[in-house]
Amino acid sequence: MGEGKMRSVLSSLMVILLSTVVSGCVGMGLMSPGHGQSGTVPVISSADADITNRVNSAFVRDSHIPAFDINVKAHNGVVTLSGVVANKKIKNRAVDIAVSVKGVRLVRDQLRLR
């Protein structure tokens, strides 16, 4: 297996693991208002966690998207993308990919260009 393929597989596994942990915390009630120092941590629904996972996974699978430079948050099917990307082409591609993911109703593009 080539280095690029191995990196892609490991990245996908990391995204899946993170999503599983977040989903598990939500399902167990560990992420709820009042949790954490500020007491204002929002509850993340399992549907939103799934959407976030699917968008992140789609970014990892696309060799043109710097998946770890883009922050993905979902709330009631509305996905917000933030972070810094190299150019408009990558920015537009990230939005297009996010829009195409099952469960996404709207994408808020807050990506900035370097």
Phi, psi and omega per residue, in radians:
M1 nan 2.311 -3.116
G2 -1.264 2.837 -3.107
E3 -1.072 -0.719 3.135
G4 -1.111 -0.737 3.132
K5 -1.170 -0.735 3.132
M6 -1.088 -0.740 3.125
R7 -1.094 -0.725 3.128
S8 -1.114 -0.756 3.129
V9 -1.120 -0.794 3.137
L10 -1.118 -0.692 3.105
S11 -1.100 -0.760 3.111
S12 -1.070 -0.754 3.133
L13 -1.107 -0.666 3.117
M14 -1.119 -0.752 3.132
V15 -1.108 -0.768 -3.141
I16 -1.111 -0.751 3.133
L17 -1.084 -0.812 -3.141
L18 -1.066 -0.766 3.127
S19 -1.101 -0.707 3.131
T20 -1.105 -0.727 3.124
V21 -1.112 -0.813 -3.140
V22 -1.099 -0.806 3.129
S23 -1.054 -0.721 3.128
G24 -1.124 -0.701 3.114
C25 -1.133 -0.701 3.119
V26 -1.139 -0.835 -3.111
G27 -1.094 -0.549 -3.134
M28 -1.536 -0.040 3.140
G29 1.364 0.287 -3.125
L30 -1.372 -0.345 3.093
M31 -1.935 1.806 -3.114
S32 -2.641 2.883 3.101
P33 -0.967 2.424 -3.128
G34 1.663 -0.176 3.130
H35 -1.500 2.348 3.128
G36 1.740 3.115 -3.048
Q37 -1.202 -0.754 -3.047
S38 -1.405 -0.330 -3.118
G39 1.302 0.240 -3.096
T40 -2.164 0.438 3.129
V41 -1.217 2.144 -3.104
P42 -1.275 2.673 3.045
V43 -1.334 2.308 3.124
I44 -1.839 2.061 3.138
S45 -1.236 2.725 3.117
S46 -1.134 -0.556 3.089
A47 -1.123 -0.740 3.116
D48 -1.178 -0.661 3.084
A49 -1.101 -0.707 3.107
D50 -1.121 -0.750 3.126
I51 -1.089 -0.809 3.122
T52 -1.011 -0.765 3.119
N53 -1.090 -0.784 -3.126
R54 -1.124 -0.705 3.118
V55 -1.157 -0.833 3.120
N56 -1.036 -0.737 3.126
S57 -1.108 -0.699 3.105
A58 -1.118 -0.670 3.100
F59 -1.141 -0.749 -3.131
V60 -1.098 -0.665 -3.127
R61 -1.251 -0.348 -3.115
D62 -1.606 2.044 -3.059
S63 -1.189 -0.222 -3.127
H64 -1.639 -0.162 -3.079
I65 -1.770 2.201 3.057
P66 -1.391 1.401 -2.954
A67 -0.934 -0.617 -3.081
F68 -1.449 -0.048 3.060
D69 -1.687 -0.092 -3.081
I70 -2.010 2.160 3.093
N71 -1.603 2.290 -3.115
V72 -2.064 2.212 3.050
K73 -2.274 2.401 3.097
A74 -2.125 2.439 3.068
H75 -2.544 1.979 -3.110
N76 0.961 0.671 3.096
G77 1.454 -0.041 3.089
V78 -1.683 2.084 -3.087
V79 -1.761 2.276 3.066
T80 -1.927 2.191 3.086
L81 -1.836 2.266 3.082
S82 -2.425 2.864 -3.107
G83 2.246 -2.983 -3.097
V84 -2.168 2.257 3.106
V85 -2.150 2.864 -2.996
A86 -1.261 -0.607 -3.054
N87 -2.724 2.984 -3.098
K88 -1.106 -0.609 -3.133
K89 -1.075 -0.779 3.117
I90 -1.159 -0.734 3.127
K91 -1.016 -0.863 -3.135
N92 -1.127 -0.680 -3.141
R93 -1.128 -0.721 3.119
A94 -1.075 -0.752 3.116
V95 -1.116 -0.795 -3.139
D96 -1.045 -0.744 3.132
I97 -1.127 -0.810 -3.126
A98 -1.060 -0.738 3.139
V99 -1.064 -0.578 -3.059
S100 -1.395 -0.134 -3.082
V101 -1.365 2.362 3.136
K102 -0.990 2.292 3.100
G103 1.691 -0.254 -3.135
V104 -1.409 2.125 3.117
R105 -1.630 -0.575 -3.064
L106 -2.723 2.578 3.067
V107 -2.091 2.202 3.040
R108 -1.726 2.017 -3.092
D109 -1.611 1.830 3.059
Q110 -2.007 0.374 3.105
L111 -1.227 2.471 3.101
R112 -1.965 2.690 3.098
L113 -1.651 2.532 3.088
R114 -1.153 nan nan
